[in-house]
Amino acid sequence: MNILIIGKNSYIGNHIDEWLTNYGHEVAQLDVLTEEWKTYDYSPYDAIVHVAGIVHRPDCQDWNLYHDVNTLMPVQIASRFKEQGSKSKGSRKTYVYFSTMGVYHAGKRLGASVVDEHTPILVEGNSMYGKSKAMAEIELAKLQDGAFDVSFVRPPSVYGKGCKGGYITGFKKIAQMLPIIPRAYENACQSFIYIDNLCECVRLIVEKHLSGAFCPQDDEIPNANRLLEVICKGLGKTYRSSRLLGLCLQLVSFIPLVKKAYGGIEYSRKLSDIPGMDYVVVPFEEGMRRTVC
């Protein structure tokens, strides 16, 4: 298959490129930092994987930028892709849009916070990032028909060797610095997905011409204590925890850092499963070991 990745040289895009190439697909990447995407010829491609976007940026409060990049651009690209593809009779096209867990009306808590098939999508009242992604999904879904498949990938926290972002890096520093880890909030679990598992999910969507929303995650949904235990194991360090220190931690639960470190939000297993298919090619512990070692 000929596959185009929208968003050149991103961490996720480059890994998807390598993954699909290893399976024999012809993969190209398009840089959308220029105006080329507006006149680009999408007709040679069987599938487009759109990973480009503006994520949470505390320094940016420009709604128009979020809307232009996360909503209008993907809708325009998908529309052109569909229009150009319709000229090739018998050719089925697949458009994969990378959305976010943040489209759901749910949030991280110091307790159970589970997103399932009954959790609504939040548009108004969401962050600019979540709102722009949710609006894009609504418009893109209108393009779905028998010859044009539209898929939304809503990954939780993505991790892997060299992955930018402070989540796992921060936990790694905690594991390295603290001789004893406070044990608390054990029912607050966080969904993750290792980069190889995410790439395999995309491969299945593209090759099988799947449509709809996909919420992939690893084979394990850890709480903060389990995550730190696995990171310590990956570092070759003995994991020690204390419930007493955990009780002390709960006394300062009003501090935002506590919620950031120990809070969680997870996908239900039913929501993340793809019937008849298994995209988890690397177990959680092994994925974390490859990331932190």
C-alpha positions as CSV (number, residue, x, y, z in Angstrom):
1,M,0.0,0.0,0.0
2,N,1.0,3.6,-0.6
3,I,0.7,5.5,2.7
4,L,1.2,9.2,3.5
5,I,1.9,10.5,7.0
6,I,0.8,14.0,7.6
7,G,3.3,15.6,10.0
8,K,6.9,15.2,8.9
9,N,9.6,14.0,11.4
10,S,7.4,13.7,14.5
11,Y,8.2,11.1,17.0
12,I,5.0,9.1,16.4
13,G,5.1,9.7,12.7
14,N,8.6,8.5,12.2
15,H,7.9,5.3,14.2
16,I,4.8,4.6,12.2
17,D,6.8,5.2,9.0
18,E,9.4,2.7,10.0
19,W,6.9,0.2,11.2
20,L,4.8,0.2,8.1
21,T,7.9,0.2,5.9
22,N,9.1,-2.9,7.6
23,Y,5.8,-4.6,6.6
24,G,6.4,-3.8,3.0
25,H,4.4,-0.6,2.6
26,E,5.6,2.4,0.6
27,V,5.5,5.4,3.1
28,A,6.0,9.1,2.5
29,Q,5.8,12.0,4.9
30,L,4.3,15.5,4.2
31,D,5.5,18.6,6.1
32,V,2.5,20.8,6.9
33,L,4.5,23.8,8.1
34,T,4.4,25.1,4.6
35,E,1.4,25.7,2.3
36,E,2.3,22.6,0.2
37,W,-0.5,20.5,1.7
38,K,-3.1,22.8,0.2
39,T,-2.1,21.8,-3.4
40,Y,-0.6,18.4,-2.8
41,D,-1.7,15.5,-4.9
42,Y,-3.1,12.9,-2.6
43,S,-4.4,10.6,-5.3
44,P,-1.5,8.1,-5.4
45,Y,-2.1,7.0,-1.7
46,D,-4.3,4.3,-0.4
47,A,-4.2,5.7,3.2
48,I,-3.3,8.8,5.0
49,V,-2.2,8.8,8.7
50,H,-2.6,12.3,10.1
51,V,-0.4,12.9,13.2
52,A,0.3,16.6,12.9
53,G,-1.3,18.9,15.4
54,I,-1.0,21.5,18.1
55,V,-1.0,19.8,21.5
56,H,-1.4,21.4,25.0
57,R,0.8,24.5,24.9
58,P,0.6,26.7,28.0
59,D,2.3,29.5,26.1
60,C,-0.5,29.5,23.4
61,Q,-4.0,30.8,24.1
62,D,-4.8,31.4,20.5
63,W,-8.0,29.4,19.8
64,N,-7.8,30.2,16.1
65,L,-4.4,28.5,15.8
66,Y,-5.8,25.3,17.5
67,H,-8.9,25.4,15.3
68,D,-6.9,26.0,12.1
69,V,-4.3,23.3,12.7
70,N,-6.3,20.6,14.6
71,T,-9.7,21.1,12.9
72,L,-9.7,22.9,9.6
73,M,-6.5,21.4,8.2
74,P,-7.3,17.7,8.6
75,V,-10.9,18.2,7.3
76,Q,-9.6,20.0,4.2
77,I,-6.9,17.3,3.6
78,A,-9.3,14.4,4.1
79,S,-11.8,16.1,1.8
80,R,-9.2,16.5,-0.9
81,F,-8.0,13.0,-0.4
82,K,-11.6,11.7,-0.8
83,E,-12.3,13.8,-3.8
84,Q,-9.1,12.8,-5.6
85,G,-9.5,9.2,-4.7
86,S,-13.1,9.1,-6.0
87,K,-11.6,9.3,-9.5
88,S,-10.0,5.9,-9.1
89,K,-12.9,3.5,-9.4
90,G,-12.7,0.4,-7.1
91,S,-10.0,2.0,-5.0
92,R,-10.9,2.1,-1.3
93,K,-9.2,4.8,0.8
94,T,-8.5,5.1,4.5
95,Y,-8.0,8.2,6.5
96,V,-6.6,7.8,10.0
97,Y,-6.8,10.9,12.3
98,F,-4.8,11.1,15.5
99,S,-7.1,12.5,18.1
100,T,-6.7,12.4,21.9
101,M,-8.0,10.9,25.1
102,G,-8.9,14.5,26.0
103,V,-12.0,14.5,23.8
104,Y,-13.8,12.6,26.5
105,H,-15.8,14.2,29.3
106,A,-13.4,12.8,32.0
107,G,-10.3,13.8,33.7
108,K,-7.4,12.6,35.9
109,R,-8.3,11.9,39.5
110,L,-6.8,10.7,42.7
111,G,-9.2,7.8,42.5
112,A,-10.9,5.7,39.8
113,S,-11.5,7.5,36.6
114,V,-12.6,5.2,33.8
115,V,-13.5,6.1,30.3
116,D,-15.9,3.6,28.7
117,E,-18.4,3.3,25.9
118,H,-20.8,5.4,27.9
119,T,-18.5,8.4,28.5
120,P,-19.6,11.3,26.3
121,I,-17.4,13.4,24.0
122,L,-16.9,16.9,25.4
123,V,-16.8,19.9,22.9
124,E,-17.9,23.0,24.7
125,G,-16.2,23.3,28.1
126,N,-13.2,21.3,27.0
127,S,-9.7,22.6,26.7
128,M,-8.8,24.3,23.4
129,Y,-6.8,21.2,22.4
130,G,-9.6,18.8,23.3
131,K,-12.3,20.9,21.7
132,S,-10.4,21.3,18.4
133,K,-9.8,17.6,18.2
134,A,-13.5,16.8,19.0
135,M,-14.7,19.2,16.4
136,A,-12.4,17.7,13.8
137,E,-13.8,14.2,14.6
138,I,-17.4,15.5,14.1
139,E,-16.6,16.9,10.7
140,L,-14.4,14.1,9.5
141,A,-17.1,11.5,10.4
142,K,-19.3,13.1,7.8
143,L,-16.9,12.0,5.0
144,Q,-17.2,8.3,5.9
145,D,-18.9,6.2,3.2
146,G,-18.5,2.8,1.5
147,A,-15.4,3.7,-0.4
148,F,-13.8,6.1,2.2
149,D,-13.0,4.9,5.7
150,V,-12.4,7.4,8.5
151,S,-10.7,6.3,11.7
152,F,-10.0,8.2,14.9
153,V,-7.1,7.0,17.1
154,R,-7.4,8.4,20.7
155,P,-4.2,7.2,22.4
156,P,-3.6,7.7,26.1
157,S,0.0,8.6,27.3
158,V,2.5,7.4,24.6
159,Y,5.9,6.3,25.7
160,G,9.0,4.8,24.2
161,K,12.8,5.4,24.0
162,G,13.5,9.0,23.1
163,C,9.8,10.1,23.4
164,K,9.6,13.7,24.3
165,G,7.4,14.7,27.2
166,G,8.0,14.7,30.9
167,Y,5.6,12.0,32.2
168,I,7.8,8.9,32.2
169,T,11.0,11.1,32.5
170,G,9.6,12.5,35.7
171,F,8.8,9.1,37.1
172,K,12.2,7.9,36.2
173,K,13.8,10.8,38.2
174,I,11.5,10.0,41.2
175,A,12.6,6.3,41.0
176,Q,16.2,7.3,40.9
177,M,16.1,9.9,43.7
178,L,13.8,8.3,46.3
179,P,15.1,5.4,48.3
180,I,11.5,4.6,49.4
181,I,8.4,5.4,47.3
182,P,5.2,6.7,49.1
183,R,2.5,4.1,48.4
184,A,-0.9,5.7,47.9
185,Y,-4.0,6.1,45.6
186,E,-3.8,2.5,44.4
187,N,-7.1,2.7,42.6
188,A,-6.1,5.6,40.5
189,C,-4.8,3.9,37.3
190,Q,-3.4,5.5,34.2
191,S,-3.6,4.0,30.7
192,F,-0.4,4.0,28.6
193,I,0.6,2.7,25.2
194,Y,4.1,1.8,24.1
195,I,5.0,3.2,20.7
196,D,5.3,-0.2,19.0
197,N,1.9,-1.2,20.1
198,L,0.5,2.1,18.8
199,C,2.2,1.5,15.4
200,E,0.8,-2.0,15.2
201,C,-2.7,-0.6,15.9
202,V,-2.3,1.8,13.0
203,R,-1.1,-1.0,10.7
204,L,-4.2,-3.1,11.5
205,I,-6.5,-0.1,10.9
206,V,-4.9,0.7,7.5
207,E,-4.5,-2.9,6.2
208,K,-8.0,-4.0,7.3
209,H,-9.7,-0.7,6.3
210,L,-11.2,-0.3,9.7
211,S,-13.3,2.7,10.6
212,G,-14.6,4.3,13.8
213,A,-12.9,5.3,17.0
214,F,-9.9,3.4,18.5
215,C,-8.6,3.7,22.0
216,P,-5.5,1.5,22.2
217,Q,-3.6,0.8,25.4
218,D,-1.1,-1.6,26.8
219,D,-1.9,-5.0,28.3
220,E,-1.6,-3.5,31.8
221,I,-3.1,-0.4,33.3
222,P,-0.8,0.6,36.2
223,N,-1.3,2.9,39.1
224,A,1.6,5.2,40.1
225,N,3.0,2.7,42.5
226,R,3.1,-0.1,39.9
227,L,4.6,2.2,37.4
228,L,7.4,3.2,39.7
229,E,7.9,-0.5,40.5
230,V,8.3,-1.4,36.8
231,I,10.6,1.6,36.2
232,C,12.8,0.6,39.1
233,K,13.0,-2.9,37.7
234,G,14.0,-1.5,34.3
235,L,16.7,0.6,36.0
236,G,18.0,-2.4,37.9
237,K,17.1,-0.8,41.2
238,T,15.3,-2.4,44.2
239,Y,11.8,-1.1,44.6
240,R,10.8,-0.2,48.2
241,S,7.5,1.5,49.1
242,S,5.9,2.7,52.3
243,R,2.2,3.0,53.1
244,L,3.1,5.4,56.0
245,L,4.7,7.8,53.6
246,G,1.6,7.3,51.4
247,L,-0.6,8.5,54.3
248,C,1.6,11.5,54.7
249,L,1.3,12.2,51.0
250,Q,-2.5,12.1,51.2
251,L,-2.4,15.0,53.7
252,V,-1.0,17.3,51.0
253,S,-3.3,16.0,48.2
254,F,-4.3,19.6,47.5
255,I,-0.8,20.2,45.9
256,P,-1.2,20.0,42.1
257,L,2.0,17.9,41.8
258,V,0.4,15.1,43.9
259,K,-2.5,14.8,41.4
260,K,-0.1,15.0,38.5
261,A,2.0,12.2,39.8
262,Y,-0.5,9.9,41.5
263,G,-3.7,10.7,39.7
264,G,-5.0,8.7,36.7
265,I,-7.4,8.2,33.9
266,E,-7.9,4.9,32.2
267,Y,-9.7,3.3,29.3
268,S,-12.0,0.3,30.0
269,R,-10.7,-2.9,28.4
270,K,-13.9,-3.2,26.3
271,L,-13.3,0.2,24.8
272,S,-9.6,-0.5,23.9
273,D,-10.1,-4.0,22.5
274,I,-10.3,-4.5,18.7
275,P,-12.4,-7.7,18.2
276,G,-10.3,-10.5,16.7
277,M,-7.1,-8.5,16.6
278,D,-4.2,-8.1,19.0
279,Y,-2.1,-4.9,18.6
280,V,-0.1,-5.4,21.9
281,V,3.2,-6.8,20.5
282,V,5.3,-5.6,23.4
283,P,4.1,-6.2,27.0
284,F,4.0,-3.2,29.4
285,E,7.0,-4.3,31.5
286,E,9.2,-4.8,28.5
287,G,8.1,-1.6,26.9
288,M,9.0,0.3,30.0
289,R,12.3,-1.4,30.3
290,R,13.2,-0.4,26.7
291,T,12.2,3.1,27.5
292,V,14.1,3.8,30.8
293,C,17.2,1.6,30.4
